[in-house]
Amino acid sequence: MRTWAKVMETVVRERRPALVGYAYLMTGSRVEAEDLVQDAIVRTFARGRAKNSVVQAEAYIKRAIANEAINRARHRMVVEQRKPLVATPYSVPGHESMVSARADLEAALEVLSPRERAVTVLKYVDDLTIASIAAILKLSDGTVKRYLANAAVKLREQLGDDAVNLTERNTVPVILTESRP
């Protein structure tokens, strides 16, 4: 078996669930996350990238997931703009009384633009630096900082000041579900 085939087999067998979880954070949809991961794996190995290392392959796949999530969201926005004016707007069915932290966070992430969501996930889930995020998404450092700041404002509006702390380095946004004494 060729080296790239062994790497691909290892990625699919061992890292796929984590990659699907990562893609889910980007999209908010399990089905779309599965599709994104499949496309990213195919694209990564079809282009001959990451032939020798699982770590390198996973990095390429994560980059492909982030870029494709942005592209798909942009495509959906274009489609929505082109719908006839009489069409009903796209809506996500929700629960009036969301009680779990996960549901609250998912709802809050929905209000972020695709780029805000991507930079937030790259920063607080992948723990990447501003410069690394800028390089991955081909943006300037200032643009990444602006997207992060805008995302923080939107998340605070959705979750409250106490629930989101994006100012501390290396922290993941956390939702407090119960008060502690």
mmCIF file of the C-alpha atoms, coordinates in Angstrom:
data_MODEL
# 
_entry.id   MODEL 
# 
loop_
_atom_site.group_PDB 
_atom_site.id 
_atom_site.type_symbol 
_atom_site.label_atom_id 
_atom_site.label_alt_id 
_atom_site.label_comp_id 
_atom_site.label_asym_id 
_atom_site.label_entity_id 
_atom_site.label_seq_id 
_atom_site.pdbx_PDB_ins_code 
_atom_site.Cartn_x 
_atom_site.Cartn_y 
_atom_site.Cartn_z 
_atom_site.occupancy 
_atom_site.B_iso_or_equiv 
_atom_site.pdbx_formal_charge 
_atom_site.auth_seq_id 
_atom_site.auth_comp_id 
_atom_site.auth_asym_id 
_atom_site.auth_atom_id 
_atom_site.pdbx_PDB_model_num 
ATOM 1   C CA . MET A 1 1   ? 0.000   0.000  0.000  1.00 0.00 ? 1   MET A CA 1 
ATOM 2   C CA . ARG A 1 2   ? 1.332   3.459  -0.892 1.00 0.00 ? 2   ARG A CA 1 
ATOM 3   C CA . THR A 1 3   ? 2.278   5.872  1.873  1.00 0.00 ? 3   THR A CA 1 
ATOM 4   C CA . TRP A 1 4   ? -0.448  8.397  0.984  1.00 0.00 ? 4   TRP A CA 1 
ATOM 5   C CA . ALA A 1 5   ? -3.040  5.624  1.047  1.00 0.00 ? 5   ALA A CA 1 
ATOM 6   C CA . LYS A 1 6   ? -1.955  4.588  4.547  1.00 0.00 ? 6   LYS A CA 1 
ATOM 7   C CA . VAL A 1 7   ? -2.109  8.209  5.704  1.00 0.00 ? 7   VAL A CA 1 
ATOM 8   C CA . MET A 1 8   ? -5.575  8.646  4.195  1.00 0.00 ? 8   MET A CA 1 
ATOM 9   C CA . GLU A 1 9   ? -6.805  5.410  5.766  1.00 0.00 ? 9   GLU A CA 1 
ATOM 10  C CA . THR A 1 10  ? -5.477  6.511  9.167  1.00 0.00 ? 10  THR A CA 1 
ATOM 11  C CA . VAL A 1 11  ? -7.070  9.953  8.865  1.00 0.00 ? 11  VAL A CA 1 
ATOM 12  C CA . VAL A 1 12  ? -10.436 8.492  7.912  1.00 0.00 ? 12  VAL A CA 1 
ATOM 13  C CA . ARG A 1 13  ? -10.346 5.786  10.562 1.00 0.00 ? 13  ARG A CA 1 
ATOM 14  C CA . GLU A 1 14  ? -8.920  7.754  13.496 1.00 0.00 ? 14  GLU A CA 1 
ATOM 15  C CA . ARG A 1 15  ? -9.435  11.486 12.884 1.00 0.00 ? 15  ARG A CA 1 
ATOM 16  C CA . ARG A 1 16  ? -12.715 11.630 10.965 1.00 0.00 ? 16  ARG A CA 1 
ATOM 17  C CA . PRO A 1 17  ? -14.998 11.999 14.023 1.00 0.00 ? 17  PRO A CA 1 
ATOM 18  C CA . ALA A 1 18  ? -12.932 14.922 15.301 1.00 0.00 ? 18  ALA A CA 1 
ATOM 19  C CA . LEU A 1 19  ? -12.925 16.487 11.839 1.00 0.00 ? 19  LEU A CA 1 
ATOM 20  C CA . VAL A 1 20  ? -16.710 16.151 11.612 1.00 0.00 ? 20  VAL A CA 1 
ATOM 21  C CA . GLY A 1 21  ? -17.005 17.843 15.002 1.00 0.00 ? 21  GLY A CA 1 
ATOM 22  C CA . TYR A 1 22  ? -14.741 20.628 13.775 1.00 0.00 ? 22  TYR A CA 1 
ATOM 23  C CA . ALA A 1 23  ? -16.811 21.055 10.610 1.00 0.00 ? 23  ALA A CA 1 
ATOM 24  C CA . TYR A 1 24  ? -19.996 21.046 12.702 1.00 0.00 ? 24  TYR A CA 1 
ATOM 25  C CA . LEU A 1 25  ? -18.697 24.058 14.609 1.00 0.00 ? 25  LEU A CA 1 
ATOM 26  C CA . MET A 1 26  ? -18.216 25.815 11.280 1.00 0.00 ? 26  MET A CA 1 
ATOM 27  C CA . THR A 1 27  ? -21.619 24.937 9.819  1.00 0.00 ? 27  THR A CA 1 
ATOM 28  C CA . GLY A 1 28  ? -24.040 24.125 12.624 1.00 0.00 ? 28  GLY A CA 1 
ATOM 29  C CA . SER A 1 29  ? -25.331 21.169 10.620 1.00 0.00 ? 29  SER A CA 1 
ATOM 30  C CA . ARG A 1 30  ? -24.301 17.544 11.113 1.00 0.00 ? 30  ARG A CA 1 
ATOM 31  C CA . VAL A 1 31  ? -25.216 16.641 7.523  1.00 0.00 ? 31  VAL A CA 1 
ATOM 32  C CA . GLU A 1 32  ? -23.278 19.545 6.062  1.00 0.00 ? 32  GLU A CA 1 
ATOM 33  C CA . ALA A 1 33  ? -20.345 18.796 8.388  1.00 0.00 ? 33  ALA A CA 1 
ATOM 34  C CA . GLU A 1 34  ? -20.183 15.203 7.130  1.00 0.00 ? 34  GLU A CA 1 
ATOM 35  C CA . ASP A 1 35  ? -20.300 16.452 3.549  1.00 0.00 ? 35  ASP A CA 1 
ATOM 36  C CA . LEU A 1 36  ? -17.599 19.066 4.180  1.00 0.00 ? 36  LEU A CA 1 
ATOM 37  C CA . VAL A 1 37  ? -15.253 16.515 5.711  1.00 0.00 ? 37  VAL A CA 1 
ATOM 38  C CA . GLN A 1 38  ? -15.745 14.078 2.855  1.00 0.00 ? 38  GLN A CA 1 
ATOM 39  C CA . ASP A 1 39  ? -15.076 16.792 0.269  1.00 0.00 ? 39  ASP A CA 1 
ATOM 40  C CA . ALA A 1 40  ? -12.044 18.070 2.185  1.00 0.00 ? 40  ALA A CA 1 
ATOM 41  C CA . ILE A 1 41  ? -10.513 14.594 2.464  1.00 0.00 ? 41  ILE A CA 1 
ATOM 42  C CA . VAL A 1 42  ? -11.020 13.900 -1.229 1.00 0.00 ? 42  VAL A CA 1 
ATOM 43  C CA . ARG A 1 43  ? -9.664  17.315 -2.199 1.00 0.00 ? 43  ARG A CA 1 
ATOM 44  C CA . THR A 1 44  ? -6.614  16.984 0.064  1.00 0.00 ? 44  THR A CA 1 
ATOM 45  C CA . PHE A 1 45  ? -5.539  13.600 -1.217 1.00 0.00 ? 45  PHE A CA 1 
ATOM 46  C CA . ALA A 1 46  ? -6.563  14.172 -4.848 1.00 0.00 ? 46  ALA A CA 1 
ATOM 47  C CA . ARG A 1 47  ? -4.212  17.153 -5.009 1.00 0.00 ? 47  ARG A CA 1 
ATOM 48  C CA . GLY A 1 48  ? -1.340  15.101 -3.632 1.00 0.00 ? 48  GLY A CA 1 
ATOM 49  C CA . ARG A 1 49  ? -1.059  17.048 -0.399 1.00 0.00 ? 49  ARG A CA 1 
ATOM 50  C CA . ALA A 1 50  ? -0.121  15.543 2.939  1.00 0.00 ? 50  ALA A CA 1 
ATOM 51  C CA . LYS A 1 51  ? 1.332   12.342 1.530  1.00 0.00 ? 51  LYS A CA 1 
ATOM 52  C CA . ASN A 1 52  ? 3.509   11.359 4.458  1.00 0.00 ? 52  ASN A CA 1 
ATOM 53  C CA . SER A 1 53  ? 1.972   12.633 7.685  1.00 0.00 ? 53  SER A CA 1 
ATOM 54  C CA . VAL A 1 54  ? -1.399  12.294 9.405  1.00 0.00 ? 54  VAL A CA 1 
ATOM 55  C CA . VAL A 1 55  ? -0.789  15.589 11.217 1.00 0.00 ? 55  VAL A CA 1 
ATOM 56  C CA . GLN A 1 56  ? -0.038  17.381 7.942  1.00 0.00 ? 56  GLN A CA 1 
ATOM 57  C CA . ALA A 1 57  ? -3.074  15.800 6.273  1.00 0.00 ? 57  ALA A CA 1 
ATOM 58  C CA . GLU A 1 58  ? -5.337  16.867 9.130  1.00 0.00 ? 58  GLU A CA 1 
ATOM 59  C CA . ALA A 1 59  ? -4.034  20.438 8.901  1.00 0.00 ? 59  ALA A CA 1 
ATOM 60  C CA . TYR A 1 60  ? -4.764  20.572 5.159  1.00 0.00 ? 60  TYR A CA 1 
ATOM 61  C CA . ILE A 1 61  ? -8.206  19.067 5.705  1.00 0.00 ? 61  ILE A CA 1 
ATOM 62  C CA . LYS A 1 62  ? -9.068  21.603 8.421  1.00 0.00 ? 62  LYS A CA 1 
ATOM 63  C CA . ARG A 1 63  ? -8.007  24.437 6.118  1.00 0.00 ? 63  ARG A CA 1 
ATOM 64  C CA . ALA A 1 64  ? -10.150 23.004 3.342  1.00 0.00 ? 64  ALA A CA 1 
ATOM 65  C CA . ILE A 1 65  ? -13.114 22.702 5.738  1.00 0.00 ? 65  ILE A CA 1 
ATOM 66  C CA . ALA A 1 66  ? -12.839 26.334 6.852  1.00 0.00 ? 66  ALA A CA 1 
ATOM 67  C CA . ASN A 1 67  ? -12.533 27.654 3.308  1.00 0.00 ? 67  ASN A CA 1 
ATOM 68  C CA . GLU A 1 68  ? -15.343 25.510 1.949  1.00 0.00 ? 68  GLU A CA 1 
ATOM 69  C CA . ALA A 1 69  ? -17.672 26.428 4.843  1.00 0.00 ? 69  ALA A CA 1 
ATOM 70  C CA . ILE A 1 70  ? -17.169 30.099 3.971  1.00 0.00 ? 70  ILE A CA 1 
ATOM 71  C CA . ASN A 1 71  ? -17.727 29.435 0.268  1.00 0.00 ? 71  ASN A CA 1 
ATOM 72  C CA . ARG A 1 72  ? -20.924 27.481 0.885  1.00 0.00 ? 72  ARG A CA 1 
ATOM 73  C CA . ALA A 1 73  ? -22.314 30.135 3.217  1.00 0.00 ? 73  ALA A CA 1 
ATOM 74  C CA . ARG A 1 74  ? -21.517 32.806 0.630  1.00 0.00 ? 74  ARG A CA 1 
ATOM 75  C CA . HIS A 1 75  ? -23.290 30.719 -2.025 1.00 0.00 ? 75  HIS A CA 1 
ATOM 76  C CA . ARG A 1 76  ? -26.369 30.344 0.199  1.00 0.00 ? 76  ARG A CA 1 
ATOM 77  C CA . MET A 1 77  ? -26.481 34.128 0.669  1.00 0.00 ? 77  MET A CA 1 
ATOM 78  C CA . VAL A 1 78  ? -26.400 34.670 -3.084 1.00 0.00 ? 78  VAL A CA 1 
ATOM 79  C CA . VAL A 1 79  ? -29.184 32.135 -3.579 1.00 0.00 ? 79  VAL A CA 1 
ATOM 80  C CA . GLU A 1 80  ? -31.275 33.828 -0.891 1.00 0.00 ? 80  GLU A CA 1 
ATOM 81  C CA . GLN A 1 81  ? -30.804 37.219 -2.536 1.00 0.00 ? 81  GLN A CA 1 
ATOM 82  C CA . ARG A 1 82  ? -31.971 35.861 -5.870 1.00 0.00 ? 82  ARG A CA 1 
ATOM 83  C CA . LYS A 1 83  ? -35.166 34.298 -4.555 1.00 0.00 ? 83  LYS A CA 1 
ATOM 84  C CA . PRO A 1 84  ? -38.331 36.048 -5.628 1.00 0.00 ? 84  PRO A CA 1 
ATOM 85  C CA . LEU A 1 85  ? -39.601 38.620 -3.157 1.00 0.00 ? 85  LEU A CA 1 
ATOM 86  C CA . VAL A 1 86  ? -42.724 36.568 -2.450 1.00 0.00 ? 86  VAL A CA 1 
ATOM 87  C CA . ALA A 1 87  ? -40.728 33.590 -1.207 1.00 0.00 ? 87  ALA A CA 1 
ATOM 88  C CA . THR A 1 88  ? -40.775 32.898 2.490  1.00 0.00 ? 88  THR A CA 1 
ATOM 89  C CA . PRO A 1 89  ? -37.529 33.712 4.262  1.00 0.00 ? 89  PRO A CA 1 
ATOM 90  C CA . TYR A 1 90  ? -35.252 30.942 5.409  1.00 0.00 ? 90  TYR A CA 1 
ATOM 91  C CA . SER A 1 91  ? -35.804 30.198 9.063  1.00 0.00 ? 91  SER A CA 1 
ATOM 92  C CA . VAL A 1 92  ? -34.386 27.729 11.491 1.00 0.00 ? 92  VAL A CA 1 
ATOM 93  C CA . PRO A 1 93  ? -36.909 26.065 13.741 1.00 0.00 ? 93  PRO A CA 1 
ATOM 94  C CA . GLY A 1 94  ? -35.962 26.666 17.331 1.00 0.00 ? 94  GLY A CA 1 
ATOM 95  C CA . HIS A 1 95  ? -37.085 25.982 20.825 1.00 0.00 ? 95  HIS A CA 1 
ATOM 96  C CA . GLU A 1 96  ? -38.522 28.832 22.861 1.00 0.00 ? 96  GLU A CA 1 
ATOM 97  C CA . SER A 1 97  ? -36.861 27.686 26.030 1.00 0.00 ? 97  SER A CA 1 
ATOM 98  C CA . MET A 1 98  ? -33.348 26.554 25.283 1.00 0.00 ? 98  MET A CA 1 
ATOM 99  C CA . VAL A 1 99  ? -31.988 25.179 28.501 1.00 0.00 ? 99  VAL A CA 1 
ATOM 100 C CA . SER A 1 100 ? -28.742 23.560 27.525 1.00 0.00 ? 100 SER A CA 1 
ATOM 101 C CA . ALA A 1 101 ? -25.520 25.459 27.042 1.00 0.00 ? 101 ALA A CA 1 
ATOM 102 C CA . ARG A 1 102 ? -24.902 23.654 23.786 1.00 0.00 ? 102 ARG A CA 1 
ATOM 103 C CA . ALA A 1 103 ? -28.170 24.829 22.279 1.00 0.00 ? 103 ALA A CA 1 
ATOM 104 C CA . ASP A 1 104 ? -27.489 28.403 23.400 1.00 0.00 ? 104 ASP A CA 1 
ATOM 105 C CA . LEU A 1 105 ? -24.016 28.372 21.888 1.00 0.00 ? 105 LEU A CA 1 
ATOM 106 C CA . GLU A 1 106 ? -25.264 26.884 18.627 1.00 0.00 ? 106 GLU A CA 1 
ATOM 107 C CA . ALA A 1 107 ? -27.915 29.597 18.380 1.00 0.00 ? 107 ALA A CA 1 
ATOM 108 C CA . ALA A 1 108 ? -25.368 32.287 19.124 1.00 0.00 ? 108 ALA A CA 1 
ATOM 109 C CA . LEU A 1 109 ? -22.997 30.961 16.473 1.00 0.00 ? 109 LEU A CA 1 
ATOM 110 C CA . GLU A 1 110 ? -25.814 31.137 13.930 1.00 0.00 ? 110 GLU A CA 1 
ATOM 111 C CA . VAL A 1 111 ? -25.818 34.952 14.089 1.00 0.00 ? 111 VAL A CA 1 
ATOM 112 C CA . LEU A 1 112 ? -22.170 35.156 13.119 1.00 0.00 ? 112 LEU A CA 1 
ATOM 113 C CA . SER A 1 113 ? -21.226 35.704 9.508  1.00 0.00 ? 113 SER A CA 1 
ATOM 114 C CA . PRO A 1 114 ? -19.318 32.815 7.903  1.00 0.00 ? 114 PRO A CA 1 
ATOM 115 C CA . ARG A 1 115 ? -15.968 34.603 8.298  1.00 0.00 ? 115 ARG A CA 1 
ATOM 116 C CA . GLU A 1 116 ? -16.696 35.637 11.893 1.00 0.00 ? 116 GLU A CA 1 
ATOM 117 C CA . ARG A 1 117 ? -17.597 32.062 12.680 1.00 0.00 ? 117 ARG A CA 1 
ATOM 118 C CA . ALA A 1 118 ? -14.512 30.705 10.916 1.00 0.00 ? 118 ALA A CA 1 
ATOM 119 C CA . VAL A 1 119 ? -12.070 33.021 12.695 1.00 0.00 ? 119 VAL A CA 1 
ATOM 120 C CA . THR A 1 120 ? -13.770 32.363 16.048 1.00 0.00 ? 120 THR A CA 1 
ATOM 121 C CA . VAL A 1 121 ? -13.495 28.591 15.618 1.00 0.00 ? 121 VAL A CA 1 
ATOM 122 C CA . LEU A 1 122 ? -9.916  28.823 14.361 1.00 0.00 ? 122 LEU A CA 1 
ATOM 123 C CA . LYS A 1 123 ? -8.946  31.068 17.279 1.00 0.00 ? 123 LYS A CA 1 
ATOM 124 C CA . TYR A 1 124 ? -10.768 29.420 20.181 1.00 0.00 ? 124 TYR A CA 1 
ATOM 125 C CA . VAL A 1 125 ? -11.069 25.802 19.088 1.00 0.00 ? 125 VAL A CA 1 
ATOM 126 C CA . ASP A 1 126 ? -7.830  25.353 17.135 1.00 0.00 ? 126 ASP A CA 1 
ATOM 127 C CA . ASP A 1 127 ? -6.000  27.875 19.373 1.00 0.00 ? 127 ASP A CA 1 
ATOM 128 C CA . LEU A 1 128 ? -4.356  29.525 16.381 1.00 0.00 ? 128 LEU A CA 1 
ATOM 129 C CA . THR A 1 129 ? -2.679  32.910 16.448 1.00 0.00 ? 129 THR A CA 1 
ATOM 130 C CA . ILE A 1 130 ? -4.043  35.902 14.582 1.00 0.00 ? 130 ILE A CA 1 
ATOM 131 C CA . ALA A 1 131 ? -1.214  35.577 12.060 1.00 0.00 ? 131 ALA A CA 1 
ATOM 132 C CA . SER A 1 132 ? -1.963  31.882 11.480 1.00 0.00 ? 132 SER A CA 1 
ATOM 133 C CA . ILE A 1 133 ? -5.659  32.550 10.952 1.00 0.00 ? 133 ILE A CA 1 
ATOM 134 C CA . ALA A 1 134 ? -4.820  35.389 8.561  1.00 0.00 ? 134 ALA A CA 1 
ATOM 135 C CA . ALA A 1 135 ? -2.548  33.095 6.556  1.00 0.00 ? 135 ALA A CA 1 
ATOM 136 C CA . ILE A 1 136 ? -5.092  30.270 6.395  1.00 0.00 ? 136 ILE A CA 1 
ATOM 137 C CA . LEU A 1 137 ? -7.970  32.506 5.295  1.00 0.00 ? 137 LEU A CA 1 
ATOM 138 C CA . LYS A 1 138 ? -5.757  34.838 3.234  1.00 0.00 ? 138 LYS A CA 1 
ATOM 139 C CA . LEU A 1 139 ? -6.755  37.917 5.244  1.00 0.00 ? 139 LEU A CA 1 
ATOM 140 C CA . SER A 1 140 ? -4.756  40.653 6.926  1.00 0.00 ? 140 SER A CA 1 
ATOM 141 C CA . ASP A 1 141 ? -4.117  40.473 10.678 1.00 0.00 ? 141 ASP A CA 1 
ATOM 142 C CA . GLY A 1 142 ? -6.285  43.563 11.195 1.00 0.00 ? 142 GLY A CA 1 
ATOM 143 C CA . THR A 1 143 ? -9.172  41.995 9.308  1.00 0.00 ? 143 THR A CA 1 
ATOM 144 C CA . VAL A 1 144 ? -8.979  38.862 11.461 1.00 0.00 ? 144 VAL A CA 1 
ATOM 145 C CA . LYS A 1 145 ? -8.980  41.034 14.603 1.00 0.00 ? 145 LYS A CA 1 
ATOM 146 C CA . ARG A 1 146 ? -11.997 42.943 13.307 1.00 0.00 ? 146 ARG A CA 1 
ATOM 147 C CA . TYR A 1 147 ? -13.906 39.716 12.626 1.00 0.00 ? 147 TYR A CA 1 
ATOM 148 C CA . LEU A 1 148 ? -13.041 38.445 16.114 1.00 0.00 ? 148 LEU A CA 1 
ATOM 149 C CA . ALA A 1 149 ? -14.167 41.722 17.711 1.00 0.00 ? 149 ALA A CA 1 
ATOM 150 C CA . ASN A 1 150 ? -17.424 41.722 15.730 1.00 0.00 ? 150 ASN A CA 1 
ATOM 151 C CA . ALA A 1 151 ? -18.033 38.090 16.696 1.00 0.00 ? 151 ALA A CA 1 
ATOM 152 C CA . ALA A 1 152 ? -17.436 38.921 20.376 1.00 0.00 ? 152 ALA A CA 1 
ATOM 153 C CA . VAL A 1 153 ? -20.017 41.715 20.251 1.00 0.00 ? 153 VAL A CA 1 
ATOM 154 C CA . LYS A 1 154 ? -22.589 39.469 18.583 1.00 0.00 ? 154 LYS A CA 1 
ATOM 155 C CA . LEU A 1 155 ? -21.926 36.586 20.978 1.00 0.00 ? 155 LEU A CA 1 
ATOM 156 C CA . ARG A 1 156 ? -22.255 38.901 23.981 1.00 0.00 ? 156 ARG A CA 1 
ATOM 157 C CA . GLU A 1 157 ? -25.578 40.169 22.618 1.00 0.00 ? 157 GLU A CA 1 
ATOM 158 C CA . GLN A 1 158 ? -26.804 36.592 22.323 1.00 0.00 ? 158 GLN A CA 1 
ATOM 159 C CA . LEU A 1 159 ? -25.276 35.061 25.436 1.00 0.00 ? 159 LEU A CA 1 
ATOM 160 C CA . GLY A 1 160 ? -24.706 37.961 27.822 1.00 0.00 ? 160 GLY A CA 1 
ATOM 161 C CA . ASP A 1 161 ? -21.545 39.550 29.172 1.00 0.00 ? 161 ASP A CA 1 
ATOM 162 C CA . ASP A 1 162 ? -20.933 36.880 31.797 1.00 0.00 ? 162 ASP A CA 1 
ATOM 163 C CA . ALA A 1 163 ? -21.193 34.026 29.322 1.00 0.00 ? 163 ALA A CA 1 
ATOM 164 C CA . VAL A 1 164 ? -18.545 35.176 26.856 1.00 0.00 ? 164 VAL A CA 1 
ATOM 165 C CA . ASN A 1 165 ? -14.968 36.056 27.639 1.00 0.00 ? 165 ASN A CA 1 
ATOM 166 C CA . LEU A 1 166 ? -13.075 36.472 24.393 1.00 0.00 ? 166 LEU A CA 1 
ATOM 167 C CA . THR A 1 167 ? -10.506 38.841 25.818 1.00 0.00 ? 167 THR A CA 1 
ATOM 168 C CA . GLU A 1 168 ? -8.413  36.283 27.664 1.00 0.00 ? 168 GLU A CA 1 
ATOM 169 C CA . ARG A 1 169 ? -5.880  34.455 25.581 1.00 0.00 ? 169 ARG A CA 1 
ATOM 170 C CA . ASN A 1 170 ? -6.401  30.755 24.913 1.00 0.00 ? 170 ASN A CA 1 
ATOM 171 C CA . THR A 1 171 ? -9.936  30.603 26.264 1.00 0.00 ? 171 THR A CA 1 
ATOM 172 C CA . VAL A 1 172 ? -12.934 29.072 24.595 1.00 0.00 ? 172 VAL A CA 1 
ATOM 173 C CA . PRO A 1 173 ? -16.272 30.904 24.819 1.00 0.00 ? 173 PRO A CA 1 
ATOM 174 C CA . VAL A 1 174 ? -18.160 29.325 27.699 1.00 0.00 ? 174 VAL A CA 1 
ATOM 175 C CA . ILE A 1 175 ? -21.807 29.564 28.626 1.00 0.00 ? 175 ILE A CA 1 
ATOM 176 C CA . LEU A 1 176 ? -22.569 29.502 32.329 1.00 0.00 ? 176 LEU A CA 1 
ATOM 177 C CA . THR A 1 177 ? -25.647 27.412 32.933 1.00 0.00 ? 177 THR A CA 1 
ATOM 178 C CA . GLU A 1 178 ? -25.904 27.791 36.659 1.00 0.00 ? 178 GLU A CA 1 
ATOM 179 C CA . SER A 1 179 ? -24.683 30.298 39.200 1.00 0.00 ? 179 SER A CA 1 
ATOM 180 C CA . ARG A 1 180 ? -21.866 29.288 41.452 1.00 0.00 ? 180 ARG A CA 1 
ATOM 181 C CA . PRO A 1 181 ? -21.643 30.585 45.019 1.00 0.00 ? 181 PRO A CA 1 
# 
